Amino acid sequence: MKKKQEQEITDIREDIPIRRYDKQKKCFQKEDGSYVNLYQIIPRDLVNSDVDEIEMDCFRWAKFLKTYGLDIEIISMMFPCNTHTQQEYWEKRIRSNKNPLYHEMLKRKLAELEYREKHAVTKQFFLQVFFADDNERKESIRLIDSTLGIIPEEERRTGMEMLEEIPEKKKRQIYRKLGNKNSRIF
C-alpha cells in the first residue's frame, strides 16, 4: 500500500514539478527555480449586470491578454457546494422557533440545503501565471493588478477587481486535484 502512495506522489511531481510554497511571495516555487501562482477569477452575473459593465470587463480582459506576454493558463474546476453557514443559520432558527406551524417549513429549508450540499457543485475559475524569476514575478503582479485588479486575501473587494488571491491551503488542494482528478476536496 505504501509503495502505491509513493508512486502516486512521484507521478504528481512529474506532472506538476513544484518544490515548495514560498510564504513571503505567496506562490509556489518549481523545481527549476521558476515560480507559479494561482488567482481565483471572480465570477460576474451576466444576466443582471449592466451592459456597459460587461463591455468594460471584456475590454479589461482583452487589454490584459494583449499586454501580458508571459504564460498563463485558465483552469476551471467543479467543487462541492458548501452550505454549512446557511445550515447553521436554519438549525439556530429551528432551535429558537416557538411556533409549531413554522417548524415544518424550517425543517424543509434545512433538508434542501443538505440535499444541495450533497448533490450540487459550483464551477470556479482560476488564473494560473508562470514567472521565470523574482523580478519577473513582481513586474507581472504589478501588471495584472493594474489591468484586472487583485483582491488581497484578507481584504474586502471594492467592485472593480476581477481576481482574488487564494490562501495557501486552497492552492495546495487545487494542485492536488489537478494531479489526481478523482480526489474529493473541501
C-alpha positions as CSV (number, residue, x, y, z in Angstrom):
1,M,0.0,0.0,0.0
2,K,2.8,2.4,0.9
3,K,4.6,1.8,-2.4
4,K,1.4,2.7,-4.3
5,Q,1.1,6.0,-2.4
6,E,4.8,6.8,-3.0
7,Q,4.3,6.1,-6.8
8,E,1.2,8.4,-6.9
9,I,3.3,11.2,-5.2
10,T,6.1,10.8,-7.7
11,D,3.6,10.8,-10.6
12,I,2.1,14.1,-9.3
13,R,5.5,15.6,-9.0
14,E,6.3,14.7,-12.6
15,D,3.1,16.3,-13.8
16,I,3.3,19.4,-11.6
17,P,7.0,19.9,-10.7
18,I,6.5,22.0,-7.5
19,R,9.3,22.1,-5.0
20,R,7.8,24.3,-2.2
21,Y,5.5,27.1,-1.2
22,D,7.1,30.4,-0.5
23,K,5.1,32.1,2.2
24,Q,6.6,35.5,1.7
25,K,6.0,35.6,-2.0
26,K,2.7,33.7,-1.7
27,C,3.4,31.5,-4.6
28,F,4.9,28.1,-5.4
29,Q,8.5,27.6,-6.5
30,K,9.1,24.9,-9.1
31,E,12.0,22.5,-9.4
32,D,13.8,24.7,-11.9
33,G,13.6,27.8,-9.7
34,S,10.8,29.5,-11.5
35,Y,7.5,30.5,-9.8
36,V,3.8,29.7,-10.4
37,N,0.8,31.3,-8.7
38,L,-2.9,30.9,-8.8
39,Y,-5.6,33.6,-8.6
40,Q,-9.4,33.0,-8.4
41,I,-11.4,34.7,-11.1
42,I,-14.3,36.5,-9.6
43,P,-17.5,35.5,-11.4
44,R,-19.9,38.1,-12.8
45,D,-23.6,38.0,-13.1
46,L,-24.0,38.5,-16.9
47,V,-27.8,38.3,-16.8
48,N,-28.5,41.1,-14.3
49,S,-25.4,43.3,-14.9
50,D,-25.4,46.5,-16.8
51,V,-24.3,46.1,-20.5
52,D,-21.7,48.8,-20.0
53,E,-20.1,46.9,-17.1
54,I,-20.0,43.7,-19.1
55,E,-18.4,45.5,-22.0
56,M,-15.8,47.2,-19.7
57,D,-14.9,43.7,-18.2
58,C,-14.4,42.4,-21.8
59,F,-12.2,45.4,-22.6
60,R,-10.1,44.8,-19.4
61,W,-9.6,41.1,-20.3
62,A,-8.7,42.0,-23.8
63,K,-6.2,44.6,-22.6
64,F,-4.7,42.0,-20.2
65,L,-4.4,39.3,-22.9
66,K,-2.7,41.8,-25.3
67,T,-0.3,43.3,-22.9
68,Y,0.7,40.3,-20.8
69,G,3.4,38.4,-22.6
70,L,4.1,35.6,-20.2
71,D,2.5,32.2,-20.0
72,I,-0.9,31.9,-18.4
73,E,-3.5,29.2,-18.0
74,I,-7.2,29.5,-17.2
75,I,-8.4,26.5,-15.2
76,S,-12.0,25.6,-14.5
77,M,-12.9,23.2,-11.7
78,M,-16.0,21.8,-10.1
79,F,-16.3,21.8,-6.3
80,P,-19.0,20.6,-4.0
81,C,-21.4,23.3,-2.9
82,N,-20.7,24.5,0.6
83,T,-23.9,25.3,2.5
84,H,-22.5,24.9,6.0
85,T,-23.1,28.6,7.1
86,Q,-26.7,28.5,5.8
87,Q,-27.4,25.2,7.6
88,E,-26.1,26.6,10.9
89,Y,-28.5,29.6,10.5
90,W,-31.5,27.4,9.9
91,E,-30.6,25.0,12.7
92,K,-30.4,28.0,15.0
93,R,-33.9,29.1,13.8
94,I,-35.3,25.6,14.4
95,R,-33.9,25.6,18.0
96,S,-35.3,29.1,18.7
97,N,-38.7,28.5,17.0
98,K,-41.7,28.6,19.3
99,N,-44.4,28.4,16.5
100,P,-45.2,24.8,15.6
101,L,-46.7,25.9,12.2
102,Y,-43.2,27.1,11.1
103,H,-41.4,24.1,12.3
104,E,-42.1,22.0,9.1
105,M,-41.1,24.9,6.8
106,L,-37.8,25.4,8.7
107,K,-37.0,21.6,8.5
108,R,-37.8,21.7,4.8
109,K,-35.3,24.6,4.3
110,L,-32.7,22.7,6.2
111,A,-33.3,19.5,4.2
112,E,-33.0,21.5,0.9
113,L,-29.6,22.8,1.9
114,E,-28.4,19.3,3.0
115,Y,-29.5,17.9,-0.4
116,R,-27.8,20.8,-2.3
117,E,-24.5,20.2,-0.4
118,K,-24.5,16.5,-1.3
119,H,-25.7,16.7,-4.9
120,A,-24.8,20.2,-6.3
121,V,-21.5,21.6,-7.4
122,T,-20.1,25.0,-8.1
123,K,-17.9,25.8,-11.0
124,Q,-14.9,28.0,-10.2
125,F,-12.3,29.5,-12.5
126,F,-8.6,30.2,-11.7
127,L,-5.8,32.1,-13.5
128,Q,-2.5,30.3,-13.3
129,V,0.5,32.5,-14.0
130,F,4.1,31.5,-14.5
131,F,7.3,33.5,-13.7
132,A,10.9,32.8,-14.6
133,D,12.4,34.7,-11.6
134,D,11.5,37.0,-8.7
135,N,11.9,40.3,-10.7
136,E,9.6,39.0,-13.4
137,R,7.1,37.9,-10.7
138,K,7.0,41.4,-9.2
139,E,6.6,43.1,-12.6
140,S,3.9,40.6,-13.6
141,I,1.9,41.0,-10.4
142,R,2.0,44.8,-10.9
143,L,0.7,44.5,-14.5
144,I,-2.0,42.0,-13.5
145,D,-3.1,44.3,-10.7
146,S,-3.2,47.4,-12.9
147,T,-5.3,45.8,-15.6
148,L,-7.5,43.3,-13.9
149,G,-7.2,44.2,-10.2
150,I,-6.3,41.7,-7.4
151,I,-8.1,41.5,-4.0
152,P,-5.6,40.6,-1.3
153,E,-6.6,37.6,0.9
154,E,-7.9,39.4,3.9
155,E,-9.5,42.5,2.3
156,R,-12.9,43.3,1.0
157,R,-13.5,44.0,-2.6
158,T,-14.3,47.4,-4.0
159,G,-16.2,46.0,-7.0
160,M,-13.7,46.6,-9.8
161,E,-11.3,43.7,-9.1
162,M,-11.5,40.7,-11.3
163,L,-9.1,38.4,-9.5
164,E,-8.8,37.3,-5.9
165,E,-5.8,35.9,-4.0
166,I,-6.2,32.4,-2.8
167,P,-5.0,31.1,0.6
168,E,-2.2,28.6,0.7
169,K,-4.4,25.7,1.8
170,K,-6.8,26.1,-1.2
171,K,-3.9,26.4,-3.6
172,R,-2.5,23.1,-2.3
173,Q,-5.9,21.5,-2.7
174,I,-6.3,22.8,-6.2
175,Y,-2.9,21.3,-7.3
176,R,-3.7,18.1,-5.5
177,K,-7.0,18.0,-7.5
178,L,-5.1,18.8,-10.8
179,G,-2.7,15.9,-10.1
180,N,-5.4,13.5,-9.0
181,K,-8.7,14.1,-10.9
182,N,-10.7,11.6,-8.8
183,S,-9.8,13.2,-5.4
184,R,-12.6,14.9,-3.5
185,I,-11.6,18.1,-1.7
186,F,-13.2,20.8,0.5
